[in-house]
Amino acid sequence: MRIKKYNQIASIYSSDNCSNCAKIEKYFMENDIKNKIGYDEKNIDKNEADFEQMAEDAAYCDINIESFDVPFLWAQGKCYTNEKDIINFFNQKIN
């Protein structure tokens, strides 16, 4: 069962060697996202529970865990599976 943290509108999943994750991290830093929007950062390489939560979130959106990779965003009951959609989501929240 998904447990949401207070004030966290999203969970962003990444891994250590993900070039698109690095691009999103750069966008977050350049736009001060961490101080504007509450979100959880989850690294699936460092925490198996984060990988399991990502799989659960993907299943909620009818996405096969084997058909996509990180970066992955779970936000307000929706899933975003590519860099452009993830950045667009956060742009809409800060603008």
Secondary structure by P-SEA (a helix, b strand, c coil): cccccccccbbbbbccccaaaaaaaaaaaaacccccbbbbbbbccccaaaaaaaaaaaaaacccccccccccccccccccccaaaaaaaaaaaac
